[in-house]
Amino acid sequence: MAGSITKGRPALLPGSPPPLSNDAAFRGGRVAVCGSLAHLDPLLDGLCEALRDAGHAFDRLPSHHELLAQPALLAACDVIAGFGNMPISAQVMDRAPRLRGVVSCVSGTDGFDLDAASARAIIVAHAPTEENARSMAEAATLLLLQLLYDLDGTRDNLRHDRPRPNPVRARMLNGKTVGLVGWGRIAQIVASLLQPWGVELLVSSRRGTGVDVPAHARAVELDTLLERSDAVCVLAGAEANAPPLVDRAGLARMKSDAFLINLSRGSNVDEPALVEALRERRIAGAALDVFATEPLPLDSPLRQLPHVILTPHHVGHTREGDASLLPALVENVLALLRGQVPPMVRNRAAVDAWQARWGRQALVPATTGASR
């Protein structure tokens, strides 16, 4: 049974602990650290070490399921931290009257209901670090060149002792039109990386054609970008329950010799329509790091298609990018516990209400951290 919202504060559930007083803080913070993936476990474990060192309590849980199955624990949480695809809904938030923040250990926040969090004065923080953004931008540029120069085909020719193709399939990047779908930090870095290559850059943003773009780029409607581009890079964030940015009609607008690159989210591209377009050679090829279902099923038709580069949602992960995530994660969580707005906020609309509700409530660390 979910509580209702009254004056910006969730009503308490039966048996829930009372909310913090608006006067002086009187306890340390409690953080639920949820999730287990081999390549991200060191990140979450590092957060636990930082919380222990700071004297805050934490509960290290294999997944969010264990948290949701323990009502008392959920009700006692000040912060929930973990993977960005955790389903933290309005109903979950209403069961957590002390919840002041939900923190993704990476840049994605797909599972978090941002509108519900903002309505409840809960900050959603994440880790779109500069190193991570630059790594992703370099990966996008890498895949663009790999497609244009048919690197996989050239490698296979040598491996199987095939003659050189005649005519050659490789194409120069210079002089091409490249479309960037999305205009966040990653796309902006891609634009700067491509400037010396002498390309025409087209940008499509959900914010419209009035976005500021550099002199060597032009903001256009998405349909125009798809029709004119020799390569389309999808770099926009995903929006909950939104239709694909590049749908069946959009794919039909693309040139027959154009390439599609998607490093954002699988939901941003109509995957069945893309498979059809590739099978029927209505576009020249694709490079995909994200999919509708992840991991990509073994029977996915994408695995059987030529001229398709597939990577397991990992192509832009670098040592430098990964190393930047822990400091960002720790600072986001500790700032929330200090009653401060964290440096990397996803739902800026929540900041004023959050400061009014939580800004004077710095949680006093316990003498020793507690863990489970």
N, C-alpha and C positions, 0 to 999 in steps of 0.2 A: 504494500500500500504506500503510494508516494505521497509526500507532503506537498502542500500547496505553497504558493509564494505570497507572503504578506509583507509589504513594505521592504521588498528586496531581500528578505531573509526566509529560507525554507522553514516551514513549520516542522517542529520536532516530531519524530516518530516515537511511538511508545517505547520506553526503555532507552532512548538515545541520551547521550550526555548533554548537558546544557551548553549553549553557545558561550564563547568567550565574552567576558565583560567588556564594555566599551572603555573601561578604566584601564588600569595598569595590567599588563600581561602577567600571568601567574603560572605558566608551565612551559616546558620545552615543546618543540614541535614533534609531530609524528608523521612519517612519510611512508606510504606504501610504494615499494619499488617492485614493479611487476614485469615479468617476462623472462624468457630464456631462449636465446639463439646463440649458437657458438661464436659467431663473429661480433655479437653485441654484448655478450655476457661480461667481458672485461669492463665495458663502459658502465653498465649498471652496478657491477661489483665495486668499481671505483667510486661511484656515487655513495654507496653504502660506507665505504671507508671514510669518505669526507664527512658524512653525517656523524659517524662514530667519533671522529676527531673533534667535530664541533659540539658534541654532547647531545645531539638530537636522537630521538628514538626512530627506528625504522623497522619495517617488516619486509623481508626479502621473500617474494612469492614467485612461484614458477610461471604464473600467468595471472591475468585479471580475473579469471574464473574463481580462483581461491579467495580473492578479495570480495567479490560479489556474494560468495557463499557464506561470508562471516559478517552479518549485519553490525555487530558491535565494533568490529575492526573498521569497517567502512565508515561508520558514524564517528569514529575517533580520528579519522585522517584529516590532517591539515593540507597535505599535498599528495597527489598521486603522480608517480613518475613511471615511465616505461615507453613502449613502442607507440608510434603515432597512429597505428591502426587499432589500438584498443578501443572497443565500443563504449565510450564514456558518454552516455545519453543524458537527457534531462531527468529521466527516472533515476539514474544512478546518482546524479548530483543532488536530487531531492532526498536521497537516503544518507547524505553526507553533510550535515548541518555545519560542520567546521571547515569544510573544504574551501580553501582560498586559491588553489591553483592546480592545474593539470599540466604536466610537463612532458613533452616528447623528447626522447634522447637523441632524435635526429631532426631533420627539417620537416618531415611530413607530419600532418595532423589529421589525416583522413578520417580516423575513427571518432574524433571529438566533435560534439555538437557545439559549434562556435556560437551560434545565436543563443542557445540555451545557457551557455556559460556566461555570455555577456549579460543576459537578462538576470542572472543570479549573482552578478558581481564576482565572478570567478575568472581569473586570468588563465589563458592558455598560452604557454610558453613553448618555444622549440629552439632548434639549433641550426639556423641557416648561416653557418659561419662563412667567412670570406674564403677560407681554404676549401671548404666543401663546394661553394659556388664556383670557384675557379677550376676545381677538379672536374666538376660536371661540364663546365663550358669547354674545357680542353677535350673532354671525351666527346662532346657533340661535334667539335671541329675534326677530331680524329675520325669519327664515323662518316662524316661528310666526305672527307678525302678518301677514305677506304672505299666508299661506294663509287665515287667518281672515277677512281683509278682502278677499280675492279681488282683490288688486292687479293681477295679470296680466289677469284678466277685465275689470276696470274700464278698464285701459289700452287693451285691444283694443276695447272698446266705443267709446271716443273715436276711436281710430285708424280704425275701419271705419264710423264714424257710425251706430252702432246705438243704439236707444232704451235708456233705463234699464231694467234688469230689474225685473220685478214678479212676485213679491216680491223685495226685495233679497237678495243672497246673503251679504253681509258679516255677521260675527258678532263680538260683543265678546269680548275676552279675560277681562274681569272676570267672576268667578263660574264660570269653566270649571275643569275638572279636567285638570291637565297631568301626564303621567307621564314621569319621567326614568329611562331604562334605563342604569344605570351611575352610580357615585357617586365619580368622580375629581374632580380640580380643576375641570375644565370644567363638569361637572354642578353642582358646589357653587356656582360663580359664577352659573350660570343660575338656580339656586334663589334666590340673593340678588337677582338682577335682577327676578325675577318677584314677589317678595314684595309690593311696593307695588301690584301689579295686582289683588290680591284673588282669587287663584286658590287652588284646593286642589291641593297638590303631593303626588304619590305617587312614591316612590323604590324601585327594585328594583336590588339589588346582588348580584354573585356571592358576596359575603361573607355574604349572608343578611339577615334582617330585624333583626339586632342592631346594625347600623351606626348611628352617631350621625348624626342629621339635625336640622335646626333645628326650632324649635317650630311653624313654619307648614307643616311637611312630615311625612309619615308613611312609614315603611319597610314595604313589603308584598311579597308574592310576585309574581313576574312575571305570572302568569295574572290575578291580581286587578287589577294595574295595567292590563293590556291591556283587560280587560272594562270598567273604569270610566272610563278617560281619554278626554277629548275630543281630546287631541293627545298623541302618544307621541314623545318625543325620544330617539333611540338615540345615546348618548354613551360607551358602554363601549369599552374597548380590545379588540382582537381577540386570540383565543388560538389558537395553532397547532392545526390539525386538529379544532377544536371545531365542533359543529353551530351553525347560526344561532341567535342569541338569539331573534329573531322569525321563527319558521318558519311553515309553512302553517297549523298548528293555532292558533298564536298570532294570526295575521292573522284567522282565523275568529272569534276571541274579540272582536275590536275592534268598536266601534259602527259602524253604517253611515255616520254623519256625522262620524266621527273622521278625523284626519289623522296621517300618519306622517312624521317627519323623521329622516334618518340623516346625521350628520356624523362618524361614527366610522370604520367600515370596511365595504366592501361585503359581506364575508362574514358580517357580523352579521345580515343580513336575507336571507331566502330570496327571491332576485330573481324567479325564474319565478313563484312563488306570489304575489308582490306584483303582478306584471303582471296576473295573472288577477284578483286582487281589485280592481284599479283598472279593468280592462276591464268587469267585471261590476258595478261601482259598489257593491261590498261595503264599501269605505271611501271617504271623500269626496275624498281627494287625498293627495299626498305631495310632499316636498321632499327631494331627494337630491343630496348632494355627493360621494358615493362609490359605487362600483359593483363588481360581481363581476369585470368586466374593465375595465381602464383603460388608455388612454382609452376612453370609452364607444363601442362600435362604431357606425358610421353606420347599420347596419341594426337596431339595438336597438329592440324594440317600445316601450321607454320613451319614445323620441323622438316617437312618434305619439300619445301619450295626452294627453287634456285634463286639466286640474287637476293637472298635475305640473310642479314647478319643478326644473330640472336645472342643476347647476353643475359645473365640471370639477375637482373636488377642490381648490378654490381659494377658496371663498366666505369662509372665515375668515382668509385671508391679508391682513394689513394692513402698512403701512409700519412701524408700531411693532413689530408682532410679528416681522417679518422682521429688523428691525434688532437685535432682542434675541438672535437665534440665533448670530451670529458670536462675541460674547463668551462665550456658554455653551459653544460648540463648542471654542473655543481653550482655555478653562480646563479643560474635561474632559480634553482630550488632554494638555496640559502637566502637569496634576496626576498623571496616570498615569505620565508620564515622570519626574516628581519622586519617584515612589514613594509618592504620597498618594492617598487615596480621593477621586475626583472629586465635585463637588457634586451631580451629578444621575445617580444610579445606578438602573438599571432592575432589576437582580437583586440586591437587598439580601442575599439568602442567601449570596452569594459573598464578602461583605466580610471576614469573619474569616479565611477561608482565603487570600484575596488578600493581606491584611496580613501573614499569616505567611510567605507565599511571596515577595512583592514589596515589602513595606513598607520594608525596609532597602536597597533597590536603586534609589537615585536615579541616573538616567542622566546622566552628565556631558556637557554639550553640547560638540560639536566646535567648533573655532575658527570654522569657516564651515559653513553648511548646504550640503548637496548635493541636487541635484534631477535629475529626468529629464524 
